[in-house]
Amino acid sequence: MTSAEVPSNWHFRDGAPAAGPLVILDLDGVISNATHRQHFLRGERKNWRGFFSSAGQDPPYETGLALAASIGDDHTVAILTARPHYVADMTRAWLAANEVRHDLLILRPRHGRGSGGPSAAYKRHELSRLRAAGFEVKLAIDDDERIIDMYRSEDVIALYTHSGYYER
């Protein structure tokens, strides 16, 4: 994949990895504990900017850090999050500060397909882009059952982890 082909919302840690086996991890609720930010989403009017702008103060889930670290070097680790493009620098700094093993960070793009709408539709779009780039998605882990259902409908083995952020 040449730099001209890399989507603008894809952030590689150390250059683009070769295509091949890949594991997708969600960030909020799997690696990052966003419990302290949930108050921004209560009530009729949700404050998404406040919610995402506070992500830099999230403590990590130790289990999420261990999970990311346990993935073999023969697999690319992609963190596919519904966080918007404007928190890219903060998110990359948080991942580095918490030594989160990953090769690729994918956030919602500024504009265009996949930038708005439900998270499952956005993540389905990014899944198709990963496949088109030659990655073989072996496993996806998320805390939203709607996204787990989407992955399974796309023939991806998907593991649900309960964060408490979503109603069951």
C-alpha contacts under 8 A as a table, 3 or more apart, distances in Angstrom:
res1	aa1	res2	aa2	distance
1	M	5	E	6.06
1	M	6	V	6.79
1	M	16	A	7.27
1	M	133	A	7.04
2	T	5	E	5.25
2	T	6	V	6.59
3	S	6	V	5.24
6	V	10	W	6.79
7	P	10	W	5.50
8	S	11	H	7.69
8	S	109	P	7.08
9	N	85	H	6.77
9	N	106	I	5.73
9	N	107	L	5.56
9	N	108	R	6.44
9	N	109	P	5.04
9	N	110	R	7.80
10	W	104	L	6.74
10	W	105	L	5.85
10	W	106	I	4.67
10	W	107	L	6.88
11	H	104	L	5.64
11	H	105	L	5.01
11	H	106	I	6.28
12	F	15	G	5.36
12	F	16	A	5.80
12	F	103	D	5.79
12	F	104	L	4.49
12	F	105	L	6.36
13	R	16	A	7.95
13	R	102	H	7.18
13	R	103	D	5.18
13	R	104	L	5.96
13	R	105	L	7.69
14	D	103	D	6.93
16	A	103	D	7.94
16	A	104	L	7.92
17	P	76	T	7.07
17	P	103	D	7.24
19	A	133	A	6.86
19	A	134	G	4.95
19	A	135	F	4.81
19	A	136	E	7.63
20	G	75	H	7.21
20	G	76	T	7.50
20	G	134	G	6.43
20	G	135	F	4.73
20	G	136	E	5.45
21	P	74	D	7.27
21	P	75	H	5.00
21	P	76	T	6.30
21	P	135	F	5.88
21	P	136	E	4.64
21	P	137	V	5.98
21	P	138	K	6.26
22	L	75	H	5.03
22	L	76	T	4.48
22	L	77	V	5.78
22	L	78	A	6.99
22	L	135	F	6.14
22	L	136	E	5.76
22	L	137	V	4.83
22	L	138	K	5.86
22	L	139	L	7.33
23	V	71	I	7.99
23	V	75	H	6.73
23	V	76	T	6.27
23	V	77	V	5.06
23	V	78	A	6.14
23	V	137	V	5.90
23	V	138	K	5.77
23	V	139	L	4.99
23	V	140	A	5.85
24	I	77	V	6.12
24	I	78	A	4.88
24	I	79	I	5.76
24	I	80	L	6.33
24	I	137	V	7.30
24	I	139	L	6.26
24	I	140	A	4.51
24	I	141	I	6.32
25	L	30	V	7.34
25	L	68	A	7.82
25	L	77	V	7.33
25	L	78	A	6.23
25	L	79	I	4.81
25	L	80	L	6.09
25	L	140	A	5.89
25	L	141	I	5.05
25	L	142	D	6.50
26	D	29	G	7.35
26	D	30	V	5.85
26	D	31	I	7.24
26	D	79	I	5.65
26	D	80	L	5.34
26	D	81	T	5.42
26	D	140	A	7.98
26	D	141	I	6.20
26	D	142	D	5.13
26	D	143	D	7.48
27	L	30	V	5.39
27	L	31	I	5.07
27	L	32	S	5.65
27	L	79	I	6.36
27	L	80	L	7.02
27	L	81	T	5.67
28	D	31	I	6.21
28	D	32	S	4.80
28	D	33	N	6.19
28	D	34	A	5.97
28	D	81	T	7.34
29	G	32	S	5.66
29	G	33	N	5.52
29	G	34	A	6.41
29	G	142	D	7.64
29	G	143	D	5.90
29	G	161	T	7.97
29	G	162	H	7.67
29	G	163	S	5.07
29	G	165	Y	7.54
30	V	33	N	7.36
30	V	61	Y	7.05
30	V	64	G	5.54
30	V	141	I	7.63
30	V	142	D	6.47
30	V	143	D	6.44
30	V	161	T	6.89
30	V	163	S	7.17
31	I	60	P	5.74
31	I	61	Y	5.24
31	I	62	E	7.61
31	I	63	T	7.46
31	I	64	G	4.16
31	I	65	L	6.03
32	S	58	D	6.03
32	S	59	P	6.18
32	S	60	P	4.50
32	S	61	Y	5.71
32	S	64	G	7.51
33	N	36	H	7.81
33	N	58	D	5.56
33	N	59	P	5.54
33	N	60	P	5.55
33	N	61	Y	5.88
34	A	37	R	5.39
34	A	38	Q	6.75
34	A	55	A	7.03
34	A	58	D	5.75
34	A	59	P	7.74
35	T	38	Q	5.50
35	T	165	Y	7.63
36	H	39	H	7.18
36	H	58	D	7.50
37	R	40	F	5.95
37	R	41	L	7.88
37	R	51	F	5.55
37	R	54	S	6.78
37	R	55	A	7.54
38	Q	41	L	5.52
38	Q	42	R	7.00
38	Q	51	F	7.19
38	Q	165	Y	7.57
39	H	42	R	5.38
40	F	46	K	6.11
40	F	47	N	5.14
40	F	48	W	6.90
40	F	50	G	6.39
40	F	51	F	5.43
41	L	45	R	7.54
41	L	46	K	4.58
41	L	47	N	5.98
41	L	48	W	7.01
41	L	51	F	7.23
42	R	45	R	7.50
42	R	46	K	6.33
43	G	46	K	6.59
47	N	50	G	5.41
47	N	51	F	6.21
48	W	51	F	4.88
48	W	52	F	6.11
49	R	52	F	5.36
49	R	53	S	5.80
50	G	53	S	5.14
50	G	54	S	6.16
51	F	54	S	5.63
51	F	55	A	6.98
52	F	55	A	5.35
52	F	83	R	6.66
52	F	84	P	7.68
52	F	87	V	7.09
53	S	56	G	7.21
53	S	87	V	6.76
54	S	57	Q	6.04
54	S	58	D	7.62
55	A	58	D	5.43
55	A	90	M	7.86
55	A	91	T	7.56
56	G	90	M	6.08
56	G	91	T	6.82
56	G	94	W	6.10
60	P	64	G	7.30
60	P	65	L	7.15
60	P	98	N	7.29
61	Y	64	G	5.09
61	Y	65	L	6.39
62	E	65	L	5.09
62	E	66	A	6.16
63	T	66	A	5.04
63	T	67	L	5.98
64	G	67	L	4.93
64	G	68	A	6.21
65	L	68	A	5.30
65	L	69	A	6.15
65	L	100	V	6.01
65	L	101	R	7.61
66	A	69	A	5.02
66	A	70	S	6.02
67	L	70	S	5.17
67	L	71	I	6.91
68	A	71	I	5.78
68	A	77	V	7.59
68	A	100	V	6.74
68	A	101	R	5.54
68	A	102	H	7.21
69	A	72	G	7.95
69	A	100	V	7.26
69	A	101	R	5.50
71	I	75	H	6.85
71	I	77	V	7.58
72	G	75	H	5.73
73	D	76	T	7.16
76	T	102	H	7.39
76	T	103	D	6.03
76	T	104	L	7.75
77	V	101	R	7.40
77	V	102	H	4.84
77	V	103	D	5.29
77	V	104	L	6.42
78	A	102	H	6.07
78	A	103	D	6.00
78	A	104	L	4.60
78	A	105	L	5.79
78	A	106	I	7.22
79	I	102	H	6.81
79	I	104	L	6.17
79	I	105	L	4.83
79	I	106	I	6.10
80	L	105	L	6.18
80	L	106	I	4.86
80	L	107	L	6.47
80	L	123	K	7.34
81	T	105	L	7.79
81	T	106	I	6.23
81	T	107	L	5.43
81	T	108	R	7.36
82	A	107	L	5.91
82	A	108	R	5.71
82	A	119	S	6.17
82	A	122	Y	7.74
82	A	123	K	7.80
83	R	87	V	7.03
83	R	107	L	5.49
83	R	108	R	6.03
84	P	87	V	6.12
84	P	88	A	7.46
84	P	107	L	5.66
84	P	108	R	4.67
84	P	109	P	6.64
84	P	110	R	7.36
84	P	115	S	8.00
85	H	88	A	5.41
85	H	107	L	5.68
85	H	108	R	5.54
85	H	109	P	5.45
85	H	110	R	5.75
86	Y	89	D	7.66
86	Y	110	R	7.86
87	V	90	M	5.28
87	V	91	T	5.92
88	A	91	T	5.09
88	A	92	R	6.05
88	A	107	L	7.22
89	D	92	R	5.17
89	D	93	A	6.13
90	M	93	A	5.12
90	M	94	W	6.12
91	T	94	W	5.01
91	T	95	L	6.15
92	R	95	L	5.12
92	R	96	A	6.21
92	R	105	L	7.96
93	A	96	A	5.10
93	A	97	A	6.01
94	W	97	A	5.08
94	W	98	N	6.09
95	L	98	N	5.28
95	L	99	E	5.90
95	L	100	V	5.17
96	A	99	E	4.89
96	A	100	V	6.40
97	A	100	V	7.98
102	H	105	L	7.39
108	R	114	G	6.75
108	R	115	S	5.23
108	R	116	G	7.82
108	R	122	Y	7.57
109	P	112	G	7.13
109	P	114	G	6.98
109	P	115	S	5.06
110	R	115	S	6.22
111	H	114	G	7.93
111	H	115	S	5.47
112	G	115	S	5.73
113	R	116	G	7.55
113	R	122	Y	7.98
113	R	125	H	7.93
114	G	117	G	7.29
114	G	121	A	7.11
114	G	122	Y	4.50
114	G	123	K	7.76
114	G	125	H	6.28
114	G	126	E	7.66
115	S	122	Y	6.95
116	G	122	Y	7.31
117	G	121	A	6.94
117	G	122	Y	7.02
118	P	121	A	5.49
118	P	122	Y	6.48
119	S	122	Y	5.04
119	S	123	K	6.00
119	S	147	I	7.36
120	A	123	K	5.12
120	A	124	R	6.00
120	A	146	R	6.60
120	A	147	I	4.96
120	A	150	M	6.44
121	A	124	R	5.05
121	A	125	H	6.25
122	Y	125	H	5.15
122	Y	126	E	6.40
123	K	126	E	5.01
123	K	127	L	6.00
123	K	147	I	7.66
124	R	127	L	4.98
124	R	128	S	6.33
124	R	150	M	7.05
124	R	151	Y	7.47
125	H	128	S	5.27
125	H	129	R	6.43
126	E	129	R	4.92
126	E	130	L	6.14
127	L	130	L	5.10
127	L	131	R	6.26
128	S	131	R	5.10
128	S	132	A	6.08
129	R	132	A	4.96
129	R	133	A	6.18
130	L	133	A	5.10
130	L	134	G	6.66
130	L	135	F	5.56
130	L	136	E	7.96
130	L	137	V	7.94
131	R	134	G	5.16
131	R	135	F	4.97
131	R	136	E	6.28
131	R	137	V	7.30
132	A	135	F	7.30
137	V	140	A	7.55
137	V	156	V	6.71
138	K	156	V	6.50
138	K	157	I	6.56
139	L	156	V	6.12
139	L	157	I	4.96
139	L	158	A	5.67
139	L	159	L	7.57
140	A	148	I	7.89
140	A	151	Y	7.28
140	A	156	V	6.94
140	A	157	I	6.37
140	A	158	A	4.71
140	A	159	L	6.28
141	I	148	I	7.62
141	I	158	A	5.68
141	I	159	L	4.76
141	I	160	Y	5.94
141	I	161	T	7.14
142	D	145	E	7.56
142	D	147	I	6.99
142	D	148	I	6.48
142	D	158	A	7.68
142	D	159	L	6.62
142	D	160	Y	5.42
142	D	161	T	6.12
143	D	148	I	7.87
143	D	160	Y	5.55
143	D	161	T	4.85
143	D	162	H	5.45
143	D	163	S	5.90
144	D	147	I	5.42
144	D	148	I	6.41
144	D	160	Y	7.24
144	D	162	H	7.97
144	D	166	Y	6.71
145	E	148	I	4.82
145	E	149	D	6.10
145	E	160	Y	6.71
146	R	149	D	5.11
146	R	150	M	6.32
147	I	150	M	4.90
147	I	151	Y	6.23
148	I	151	Y	5.19
148	I	152	R	6.22
148	I	158	A	5.78
148	I	159	L	7.03
148	I	160	Y	6.46
149	D	152	R	5.12
149	D	153	S	6.13
150	M	153	S	5.04
150	M	154	E	6.37
151	Y	154	E	5.02
151	Y	155	D	6.46
151	Y	156	V	5.19
151	Y	157	I	7.14
151	Y	158	A	6.25
152	R	155	D	4.95
152	R	156	V	5.13
152	R	157	I	6.17
152	R	158	A	6.25
153	S	156	V	7.44
163	S	166	Y	7.50
164	G	167	E	7.37
